[in-house]
Amino acid sequence: MEYKVLPNGVKVPILGYGVYQVTPEECEKCVAEALKIGYRHIDTAQAYFNEEGVGNAIAKSGIPREEIFITSKVWIDNFGYEKTRASVLESLRKLKADYIDLMLLHQPFGDTAGAWRALEDLYEEGKLKAIGISNFYADRLVEHCLFNSRITPMVNQIELHPYHQQGNLLGWMEKYGVLPEAWAPLNEGRDNIFHDPVLLDIAAKHGKSLHQVVLRWHIQKGVIVFPMSRNPEHMKDNFNVFDFTLSDEDMQRIATLDKGKSSFFSHQDPAMVEWFGEMVVARRNPSHKNSEEKKNW
């Protein structure tokens, strides 16, 4: 395993297992399998509704807690100082943990300033080992660092894959010392990426799968990455990316694949901000239906 070191000295496994879209019923089994394979970084969130499954799997694994790195995220409806603090304590309960290794603000909307103050206090109390943000574009990142933080975010988890390489945002993150994490590192198979001729050619050259090449590309760029699969064989394939290295030519060829736009949606689109607002209402009232399943967030 390779590691990234956060500004406060905390070591983060660069490859983790993500549980977005893993149902609460299947989460414990999937995480248990991932831990058996060798994953030691699990990425979950309050909004995934599966923190308890993660906690159960870790508690039953027999692996010392200090050997497993847990990332979770505070959902928008829990923003604001008191609500954020209470929600993190609830996440700790669900995860059966005395501390969470990394806690993020999941989206750049609502009372992010109050939520961040709560994370800062919980960090200083030792309940969180590191704190960060997610889906903050360059403008919101800089605003947050300059005006809302006494502790600079250590991580920003963003959409990042060969078709959306986020060069401008990564430049601003580097300026403020914020490390990148990637969600949708394989673009969820969108835009026919699994049949991309450049990626397939590089994979054949190394005798590796296209998935392994893309994950290796992230790792060589210093990006913490979370592939997700329910299939144990695919989990193993995603984990075995430390026995080869992409050449400079390989990296340059992948750089040419950047389309310069999201494969999903823009957090700066007012219609999408409204959609997030509708989702918050829907989750307060389970009988209320919205288009939540139609988009990845």
Legacy VTK file of the C-alpha trace (Angstrom):
# vtk DataFile Version 3.0
C-alpha trace
ASCII
DATASET POLYDATA
POINTS 297 float
0.000 0.000 0.000
1.075 3.558 -0.712
0.101 6.478 1.519
-0.479 10.206 1.356
0.433 12.333 4.356
-1.993 15.073 5.342
-0.727 18.490 6.518
-1.197 17.391 10.152
0.951 14.287 9.638
-1.899 11.750 9.399
-1.153 8.940 6.918
-3.947 7.999 4.509
-3.972 4.798 2.405
-4.074 6.089 -1.167
-6.395 3.297 -2.304
-9.650 2.670 -0.478
-12.994 0.962 -0.897
-16.019 3.179 -1.510
-19.529 2.194 -0.444
-21.597 4.725 -2.389
-24.636 2.884 -3.846
-23.953 -0.140 -1.615
-27.259 -0.818 0.152
-27.417 -0.969 3.952
-28.335 -4.657 3.661
-25.260 -5.623 1.646
-22.752 -3.122 3.053
-21.448 -5.221 5.943
-20.739 -8.189 3.664
-19.018 -6.046 1.017
-16.819 -4.200 3.517
-15.897 -7.472 5.228
-14.794 -8.861 1.858
-12.818 -5.701 1.078
-11.003 -5.929 4.413
-10.132 -9.588 3.735
-8.627 -8.595 0.386
-6.450 -6.005 2.082
-8.272 -2.676 1.834
-7.639 -0.533 4.902
-9.458 2.652 3.905
-13.266 2.703 3.765
-15.166 5.708 2.380
-18.770 6.139 3.512
-21.163 9.022 4.272
-24.217 9.866 6.317
-26.131 10.197 3.043
-25.270 6.650 1.971
-27.279 5.244 4.897
-24.720 2.463 5.425
-22.385 3.698 8.165
-23.729 0.963 10.455
-22.781 -1.722 7.943
-19.262 -0.314 7.783
-19.041 -0.243 11.566
-20.317 -3.808 11.916
-17.832 -5.145 9.377
-14.888 -3.400 11.018
-15.938 -4.513 14.516
-16.192 -8.140 13.398
-13.030 -8.157 11.269
-10.560 -8.695 14.102
-8.331 -6.025 12.544
-7.073 -3.430 15.057
-9.018 -0.195 14.693
-5.837 1.836 14.249
-5.026 -0.137 11.090
-8.257 0.927 9.361
-8.844 4.439 8.041
-12.501 5.544 7.987
-13.735 8.479 5.923
-17.304 9.739 6.286
-19.199 12.883 5.302
-21.727 15.213 6.923
-24.915 15.567 4.864
-26.292 19.021 3.929
-29.333 18.747 6.175
-26.978 18.340 9.129
-25.071 21.565 8.454
-24.966 24.266 11.107
-22.878 24.043 14.260
-25.182 22.135 16.612
-26.685 19.836 13.959
-23.273 18.991 12.548
-21.854 18.203 15.949
-24.807 15.969 16.825
-24.651 14.213 13.463
-20.950 13.412 13.821
-21.545 11.936 17.270
-24.305 9.817 15.701
-21.918 8.716 12.940
-19.443 7.669 15.610
-22.158 5.573 17.227
-23.137 3.930 13.940
-19.496 3.240 13.061
-18.869 1.792 16.537
-15.806 4.036 16.725
-14.195 6.325 19.275
-12.913 8.529 16.451
-13.320 9.000 12.693
-10.110 9.337 10.724
-11.454 11.862 8.210
-14.771 13.737 8.181
-15.834 15.844 5.218
-18.565 18.364 4.477
-20.344 16.498 1.685
-21.563 19.435 -0.425
-20.791 23.182 -0.741
-24.335 24.334 0.126
-26.089 25.626 3.240
-24.421 26.634 6.500
-20.966 25.336 5.637
-19.332 27.891 7.948
-21.220 26.677 11.030
-20.690 23.060 10.031
-16.973 23.653 9.611
-16.650 25.225 13.051
-18.181 22.076 14.499
-15.692 19.882 12.644
-12.824 22.067 13.841
-13.935 21.701 17.460
-14.434 17.925 17.133
-10.988 17.687 15.551
-9.430 19.574 18.447
-11.265 17.262 20.876
-9.735 14.216 19.165
-12.998 12.769 17.862
-11.849 13.456 14.292
-8.255 12.839 13.194
-8.603 14.978 10.054
-11.247 17.191 8.426
-12.003 18.248 4.885
-14.583 19.120 2.257
-16.148 17.543 -0.805
-17.377 18.941 -4.131
-16.014 22.433 -3.458
-15.058 24.054 -6.770
-12.152 26.499 -6.926
-14.175 29.596 -5.996
-15.867 27.960 -3.006
-12.596 26.301 -1.976
-10.752 29.621 -1.822
-13.684 31.342 -0.068
-13.828 28.560 2.507
-10.090 28.610 3.156
-9.936 32.392 3.481
-13.157 33.244 5.326
-14.634 30.160 6.993
-11.660 28.264 8.375
-9.258 28.557 11.242
-8.065 25.067 10.203
-7.549 24.727 6.462
-9.364 21.720 4.945
-6.933 18.842 4.548
-8.815 17.109 1.710
-11.292 17.945 -1.050
-13.104 14.908 -2.499
-14.114 15.691 -6.100
-15.174 14.119 -9.364
-11.893 13.110 -10.984
-11.172 10.662 -13.814
-9.399 10.668 -17.210
-12.343 12.418 -18.868
-12.520 15.176 -16.224
-9.025 15.873 -14.901
-9.757 19.115 -13.032
-6.403 20.793 -13.665
-7.519 24.260 -12.568
-9.124 23.047 -9.336
-6.119 20.853 -8.509
-3.866 23.888 -8.954
-5.859 25.904 -6.430
-5.972 22.965 -4.042
-2.197 22.645 -4.218
-1.822 26.364 -3.461
-3.823 25.943 -0.231
-2.313 22.584 0.725
-5.551 20.617 0.190
-5.090 17.019 -0.986
-7.366 15.537 -3.675
-9.599 12.498 -3.340
-11.510 11.134 -6.334
-15.110 10.048 -6.483
-16.243 8.227 -9.638
-12.602 7.435 -10.498
-13.773 5.116 -13.279
-16.448 7.584 -14.415
-19.002 4.906 -13.466
-18.496 3.550 -16.965
-20.042 6.632 -18.552
-19.114 7.982 -21.991
-18.022 4.480 -23.057
-14.823 4.864 -21.028
-14.413 1.089 -20.607
-13.908 0.858 -24.382
-11.572 3.833 -24.731
-8.880 2.811 -27.264
-6.083 4.739 -25.541
-6.780 3.186 -22.158
-7.202 -0.278 -23.677
-3.895 0.059 -25.531
-2.052 1.078 -22.351
-3.714 -1.777 -20.452
-2.601 -4.310 -23.081
0.933 -2.940 -22.971
1.165 -3.596 -19.223
-0.880 -6.799 -19.173
-3.392 -5.118 -16.872
-7.106 -4.317 -16.974
-8.389 -0.909 -18.035
-9.689 -0.425 -14.480
-6.208 -1.021 -13.082
-4.654 1.464 -15.500
-7.126 4.199 -14.527
-6.628 3.602 -10.802
-2.846 3.562 -11.264
-3.124 6.882 -13.138
-4.865 8.417 -10.115
-2.288 7.035 -7.713
0.652 8.342 -9.741
-0.991 11.768 -9.736
-1.085 11.584 -5.923
-4.881 11.255 -5.754
-6.582 9.192 -3.029
-9.037 6.949 -4.833
-12.085 4.795 -3.953
-13.213 2.224 -6.516
-16.485 0.474 -5.686
-17.541 -3.034 -6.613
-19.775 -5.661 -5.047
-17.903 -8.407 -6.907
-14.975 -9.891 -4.888
-12.980 -10.613 -8.052
-13.357 -7.023 -9.200
-12.394 -5.833 -5.709
-9.185 -7.870 -5.987
-8.495 -6.524 -9.472
-8.936 -2.940 -8.253
-6.612 -3.589 -5.318
-3.751 -5.035 -7.380
-2.360 -1.798 -8.784
0.937 -1.523 -6.950
3.022 -3.917 -9.056
3.365 -1.774 -12.182
4.086 1.826 -13.135
2.715 3.905 -15.983
5.419 5.559 -18.066
5.625 9.296 -18.710
4.341 8.556 -22.212
1.374 6.647 -20.767
0.549 9.552 -18.464
0.816 12.039 -21.338
-1.506 9.961 -23.517
-4.097 9.801 -20.729
-3.783 13.581 -20.289
-5.106 14.008 -23.846
-8.417 12.325 -22.878
-9.552 15.250 -20.703
-12.911 16.587 -21.936
-12.771 19.503 -19.504
-16.298 19.045 -18.157
-18.213 16.937 -15.669
-19.721 13.634 -16.766
-22.463 14.122 -14.164
-23.519 17.693 -13.329
-22.256 21.065 -12.145
-22.609 22.219 -8.552
-22.686 25.744 -10.007
-25.872 25.050 -11.991
-28.820 26.740 -10.194
-31.146 23.936 -11.294
-28.862 21.416 -9.608
-28.789 23.483 -6.411
-32.591 23.377 -6.460
-32.439 19.606 -6.990
-30.279 19.218 -3.894
-32.842 21.270 -1.996
-35.593 18.924 -3.192
-33.515 15.961 -2.051
-33.209 17.426 1.451
-37.002 17.801 1.624
-37.491 14.252 0.324
-35.186 12.802 2.945
-37.002 14.598 5.743
-40.217 13.001 4.489
-39.605 9.488 3.081
-43.066 9.462 1.476
-42.070 12.448 -0.675
-40.719 11.374 -4.083
-38.200 13.322 -6.127
-35.691 12.562 -8.868
-32.970 11.485 -6.427
-32.145 8.251 -8.218
-31.776 9.953 -11.584
-28.523 11.716 -10.809
-25.244 10.950 -9.125
-24.302 13.412 -6.397
LINES 1 298
297 0 1 2 3 4 5 6 7 8 9 10 11 12 13 14 15 16 17 18 19 20 21 22 23 24 25 26 27 28 29 30 31 32 33 34 35 36 37 38 39 40 41 42 43 44 45 46 47 48 49 50 51 52 53 54 55 56 57 58 59 60 61 62 63 64 65 66 67 68 69 70 71 72 73 74 75 76 77 78 79 80 81 82 83 84 85 86 87 88 89 90 91 92 93 94 95 96 97 98 99 100 101 102 103 104 105 106 107 108 109 110 111 112 113 114 115 116 117 118 119 120 121 122 123 124 125 126 127 128 129 130 131 132 133 134 135 136 137 138 139 140 141 142 143 144 145 146 147 148 149 150 151 152 153 154 155 156 157 158 159 160 161 162 163 164 165 166 167 168 169 170 171 172 173 174 175 176 177 178 179 180 181 182 183 184 185 186 187 188 189 190 191 192 193 194 195 196 197 198 199 200 201 202 203 204 205 206 207 208 209 210 211 212 213 214 215 216 217 218 219 220 221 222 223 224 225 226 227 228 229 230 231 232 233 234 235 236 237 238 239 240 241 242 243 244 245 246 247 248 249 250 251 252 253 254 255 256 257 258 259 260 261 262 263 264 265 266 267 268 269 270 271 272 273 274 275 276 277 278 279 280 281 282 283 284 285 286 287 288 289 290 291 292 293 294 295 296
